[in-house]
Amino acid sequence: MPVLVHLADEKESAGIKKNGIKIGKFSKGIFCMPVLQNFYVSHQWLRELKRGGAKTYVGVYFKMDSNTKVYAGRFNKEHRHITLGEAIKEIMSLPDPLGYELIIDRKITAKEIQKIKSLPQKTGWRYYPGSNNKKPTCACRMCVPIGSIKSKRLREKIDPPEKKISNAALLEKLKVEKSEKEIEYLLFEINNRRFRTDPAEFLFLLDKKSDQINSAFAMALSAFRHKNSRKILLDLLKSKHDDTKEYAAYSLLKLYGNEMIDDLSKFKDTLIDLAIEDWKKME
């Protein structure tokens, strides 16, 4: 079976070793590359990822059946849903494989991981393949991640900011929006603000039966300083969807701090316990 490598922040190594690699917030899946004879190609994304702010990245190596379906293609083009074996053959046949990526749309379990090891931190390209120290021409969060060095100044230079939408307008937009992707984006924006509004107004979002929206809603609830936030989040802790459950626990801890630890511990759930451990580390 082919060996794949996922690049991760060194600080996440212990959690990955214990719980595997989970799909992150607002992510399409697990990003990875096949381990080829060409070390640079396999680990080409390292320097680009470091622009997100993490100081040190490690390689997380795991095996996967070559018949597994993955999404494959260059980062700036539409990806095809093909088998892992086909994707590896395509990468090896390309005259320039830089910018290629694989996406696996499921969690990688701890049992599947073979090893986690340190990597040379200057491997790969920045901004885009062949950039040769040129600055990016796109201001999206992928090209200029929030928190990266001088990111705000660079984004404003490329794409001057529009007038910020008010909290009230943001919530009104969420009430009428139909696109699930746009709803997820609005919930992400809400998470970065503070509200006194009753979040029960938005319980209709749960009727969409979308795990992605439910988990984004659980995360956004930490922005609502309202008595109903607690009740809704406690209900979301009963979700069968891992991310929804975990984000609900994080939001409760963010809103109510250590007073929630005893109540959360009673669930005796691995993901909720992990959220508590992470919270304690941040204290």
N, C-alpha and C positions, 0 to 999 in steps of 0.2 A: 504493500500500500504506500502511496506517496506520502512524504513528510511535508507538512506545511508550517510556516512560521507566522505568528501574529506578534506585532511589536506593541509593547505595553510599558507604561510608566513603572519604573523600578519599585516605587512605593506600593504598587498594587500586586507585587509578586506573591506575598504571603496569602492574600485573599484569593488570587487566581489558583495557587497551588491547592488551596483548601476547597474552593467552590467552583473552579473552572472559569471559563471566559463567558460572561453574559453580554447580551446585546445592550449597548449603552443608550442613554437618553437620546431620543430623536435620531437614532442610528438605523441604517438599513439592515445591518447585520454585523457579523464578525469579519473584519477586513484582514486579509492575509495574502501570502505569496507562497508558491511552492519552493522548496529548498532545491536549488539547482547547483550545478558545478560552478556557476558564476555567482559568487558571494554577493557582489555589488547589486546584481539584478534582484536577488532574493530579498535583500535588506535595503533596497533603494529608498524606501519611504522614511527612513529614520530621521534624517536631518529636517525634512519637511515637517514631520510630526513634532519635532522639538520646538518648532516655532510656537506651539501651543502653550509653552511655558514649563513643561517638565524638563528637569535637568538631565536625567539619565533614563535611557530606554533599554529594555531587555528583550530577548527573543524568547517567545513561548512556542515550543515545538510540539506538534501533535500529528498523528496519522489519521488518514481518512480514505475510505474506499474510493477507487478511481471512478466508480459508477455514480458517486454522489453528485447530485445536481448543484451547481453553483452559478452565481452571476459573475460574468467575466467580461473584461473590456478595459479600455483606457478610461482614466478618471473623468475626462471631459466629453465622453461619448456614451451613447446608449449601450447598456450591458446586455449580453445574451445569456439566456438560461440554458446552460449546456453541462455535460458531465465534466467532472474534475479532470479526467484523462484527456478529454478534447481540449480543455483550457490549457493544460500543460503543454500539449503538442503545439498549440497555437503560439504560446509564449516563446517556445524554443525555435519556432520557425520565423519569428518576426525579425527583421533586420534591426529594429530598434524597439526593444521591449520596455523601455523606460516609460513610466506613467501607467503601466498595466496594473490591474488589481483584481483580486478575487473577493467575492462577498458570500459568506455562508449565512443563510437565514435561520439559524438556530444556535442555541447555546452550545459551547464546547465543554463537556463535563470534565471534572478533575481526573477521572479515570483515563480519559483519552490523551491527556497531556503526558508527554514523554520526559521533557526537561525544560528548565528555564535557565538561560545563561546570559552572561554579560556580553555586550557587543561594542565594537569600536564606535565611538560617538560622532565621528565625522563622516560616516558612510552615507552616501546618497546625495540627492540634489535638493535645492530649496526653491520655493515658489512654483516652478514647473520644470520638467526635463529640458535641458539645454538652455536654461535661463542665463547661465554665465554671469551671475551676480546682478542681473537686471532686476528691477523692481516689478512687482505684479501690476497688471493693468485691470484687474478685477477686484472689487472690494467685498466680495461675498465672504461669509464666515469660514468657508473652506480655504480660500486663497489667503485671507488675512484673519487668522483666528483671534477671537477676543482674548486679551491677556498677553498676546505675543509682543515682542519688543517694538515700541513705537507704533503699535497697531492702530490706535485711535487716530493719530496724526496722519498715517498712511491712508486709512479708509476715508477720512474727511477730504484728503487731497484728491483721491481718485473719484470719490462719489460724495460731493457735499451733502451733509445731512439735511433731510426735510424736517419741517416742524414736527416735534414729537406729539403724537396723538394723546389726548387727555385720558385719564383713567375712566371717566364716564363714557367717553366715545369708544374706548377699547372694549368695555363690557357690553355696550349696545351692539357693537360689531359681532361679538361672540354669540349674541342671542340670535342673530339672523344668518350667520354664515352657514353654508351648506357643504362646502368642501372639507373633507376630513383632514386633509393635509394643512389647510389654512387654519382649521380649528386647533390643530396641534401647535401651529406656530403662534397663534394668539394666546394659547395657554402657557406657552414658553415665555412669551412677553409678560404675561400677568405675573408669572413667578418672580420676575425681577422687580416688582413693584409692591405697594402696600395698599390694602383696601379695608374699609369698615363695612362693606356691603355684605348682605346675607348670601353665602354661597349656595344656599338651597335653591336660589333662582336658577341655578345652572345644572340641577340634577337631571334635567332632560337629556344632557349629554350622555349619561350612562345608558339611556334607552337605545343608543346607536349600536350597542353590543360590539364596540370596537376596543380591543385590548390596548391599542396605542393611545386612543383618546382617554380611556379610563386611567391609564398610568400617568398620562400628562396632566389629567385633572387632579389626581392624587398629589402630584408634585406641586401644582399651582395652588392647591388649598392652603399651603403654608403662608401664602400672601394675604389670606383673609383673617383679620383679627376680629372674629365674630364667634359667639358661643356655639353656633351650629357647625362650625368647622370640625370641632372635636367629635361630635356624633357621626358626621358623614365619614370622617377618616377612620373611626372605629369600625364602621360598617365595611369600608373598603379593605380593612385588614382581613376580612373573611373571603376575599377574592381568590379564585383559583389561579389567577394570572400572577406569576412571580413578581414582575416589575411593579404592578399595581399595589400589591401587598407591601413590597419593600419601600416604595416611594411614600405610601401612606404612613409607614412607621417613621421614615425620615421627617415627614411634614409634622407629625405629632411631636417629635422631639424638638424640631425647630421652633414650634409654636409654644410648647409648654415645658421644654427642658427636662431636667432630671426627675421632675414629679411624674413623668410618664413611664419611667423605666420599670417600676414594679408592675404596672398594669400591662405593659408590653411583654414582660418576661413570662407572664401567665399563659401566653399563647403557646409557649414551648415550640416555636417555629424557627427553623434554621435561618431563614432570610431575615426575620424580625430580630433574631439574636445578633445577626451580622450588622444590622443597622444600629443596634444599641452599642456594639463594640466600636463601630466607626465613630459614633457620637462621643463616646467616652474619650477616644483618642484626640478629638478636636477640642475637648474641654480644657 
